[in-house]
Amino acid sequence: MDEQTTRAIYSTLSALMVLISYILILNMYLAEHKYSVSQPNFYPSTNQHVNMKNVPWILRLINCGYKNRSFTYEERNEEMFLMKMIEWPKPFQARTPFLESTDPSHSHFLILNSQNTFHVGDQLQVMVHMHDFVGHPKQYGGDYLQARIHTPELKAGSVGTVNDYQNGSYKINFTLFWSGKVEVSVTLVYPSEAIQVFERLQVENPDRVYFAGTFRSGNTTEITVCNLCLPDIVPLCNFTDLRTGEPWFCYKPHNLPCSTRISHSIGGYHSNLYNEEYPYFESIAKIMEPILPKGPGYVTVEALSHSAEPAVVRLEMERKVQDQEGKPRDAHGMEPQNPYLQSPQQESTSSVTHFSAVTAVAASVPSEGLQNASGFSGKEKEVMGANLGPCVRGKSLTSPSGFYYKDQWMSTTCNIRHFNTPANITNCLWDKVVHFLGDSTIRQWFEYLIEFLPGLRQFDLGNDKKIGPHLAVDIENNIIVTFRLHGPPLRSTDLSTHEMQYIANELDRMKGGNKTIIAITIWAHLSNYPVEVYIRRLQIIRKSILQLLSRNPDTQVVIKSANVREVEYKSSIFLNDWISFQFDLVLKKMFKGVNVAFVDAWEMTVAHYLPHDIHPQRIIVKNEVDAFLSYVCPCDQVKNAVSGHLQPMFSQA
């Protein structure tokens, strides 16, 4: 054996020894902190298996500051299941040349059987074929599409579900809810190559959004960098929440103790993009661009009745979904819960065994809703869809969860009431306390109420309008409404550290009861972190909700989902619809079966004709609030002038 061979063997053995040492140290660390690396059983039960190496969520959470938190067996299994559920198809190459990425102008969609006669309640199918900038057909999937049908004259719209065949082709399914000329719109939001960059940044650079902590004592002020994830290369101040275990760190000031921190604010952004990744986030990339039809881009839908007025479908769906072994399986809508992640071979594993559509002549339906409409017999109301029943907690969302008609959101699962007068809302909220917890998108609900209700007066607490906390009171009707931001991370201007309260802690402090209404949303400010961090936050919030409902089951809890936002090329690196879509899937799955209500802001913003905006315009906010109040007051109420108690005006089955 010559000297060169000996050195090579020695080098290899040395590298192996280093690797073995690292594995031993890691295992000791995991054992010390009660982390398990055994093969998981999925949550809920399934026959699938996951390789831990492919989803190292525990290691990612350790990297993001969760060193002092032990995870239960159920939490680990749930997280593994959720990460598998949202696993996204990837391009063939780690880095694809830009000209080989998806180009919407070279792509097209085709309405299947467009020559057929369609009726309200039918399914409409659209095929999308993707090409690159050179014009070559794409050979893999993973593009993020948004699709909707709409009729501008009727201000009607609904979303479609997208199936990725992972070969450059996609099938989109729509339910035709109304009659007339129905147009199809398909938009490439982000190509798969850009999503590959998002996934890399989520894992490698969760600190691409960083924050500032202000420390002050006397005349001395210092500002240091803060984050959920901080490398401990210099001394840190540990502000981990003692009750929830949620981590938060700041670099220790040079001359002040950690106890002198007084405020929190956004620090800044850095993209961490490789040179070859920049084109995906510049105008040349054509993100959020429409894909044009090959052939007609619309269909004509006929009503089932002989009425000349437009017809609206109301759906009653009994879903009995089975897997290949005949066992019940979860499903959302006509397609599997996450159709983006479905392969063609899996399509036969789900079946809808019963689907009935009830049509409704809706042109003259009063805006208050079918149940309160005058001029219609009970049978007419039933045929028109009022038999969907009231909006009650615990119902699972379907997809599509609803549609717009004349700018009003109609749910496919319950009767949405439309609160068009201040008296409607005041009667609903009489003698109640409403807490809005979350980000600025739920602050819009608070702002809508104080603008719309003349008797609801906001108290000036001296807080910033965008930050809060805020308080409004209607003394005559004994209504209290509050808003509070969720805990860090928060991309806000200067915020007192005393006002940074985690949602779970707020819930733990509440007594609850039938006069307590709580609406929660959280998603946008966590978008630069790995999805596992979001899952962990929801686990903590869900635990507090369950404890609150255990203390007082009559407490009303409503969850507002994420909503779409405007697309700006450079800001997409820090918050974008694809990440929000991932979060939305996780949120809906994690709260499935919990006795809470959902307001599907995601579909309500995708389906609407207005431009996407992280802070939707007033008409969308009104529809969101109407949906929220439909759960709070599923039937109309009047206040008894003698007793002061609210009584239902009618009963609903």
Secondary structure, 3 states (H helix, E strand, C coil): CCHHHHHHHHHHHHHHHHHHHHHHHHHHHHHHCCCCCCCCCCCCCCCCCCCHHHCCHHHHHHHCCHHHCCCCHHHHHHHHHHHHHCCCCCCCCCCCCHHHCECHHHCEEEECCCCCCEECCCEEEEEEECEECCCCECCCCCCEEEEEEEEHHHCEEEECEEEECCCCEEEEEEECCECEEEEEEEEEEECHHHHHHHHHHHHHCHHHEEEEEEEEECCEEEEEEEECCCCCCCCEEECCCCCCCCCCEEECCCCCCHHHEEEEEEEEECCCCCHHHHHHHCHHHCCCEEEEECCCCEEEEECCCCCCCCEEEEEEEECCCECCCCCECCCCCCCCCCHHHCCHHHHHHCCCCEEEEEEEECCCCCCCCCCCCCCCCHHHHHHCCHHHCCCCCCCCCCCCCEEEECCEEEECCCCCCCCCCHHHHHHHHCCCEEEEEECHHHHHHHHHHHHHCCCCEEECCCCCCCCCCEEEEECCCCEEEEEEECCCCCCCCCEEHHHCCCHHHHHHCCCCCCCEEEEECCCHHHCCCCHHHHHHHHHHHHHHHHHHHHHCCCCEEEEECCCCCCCCCCHHHCCCHHHHHHHHHHHHHHCCCCCCEEECHHHHHHCCCCCCCCCCCHHHHHHHHHHHHHHHCCCCEEECCCCCCEEECCCCC
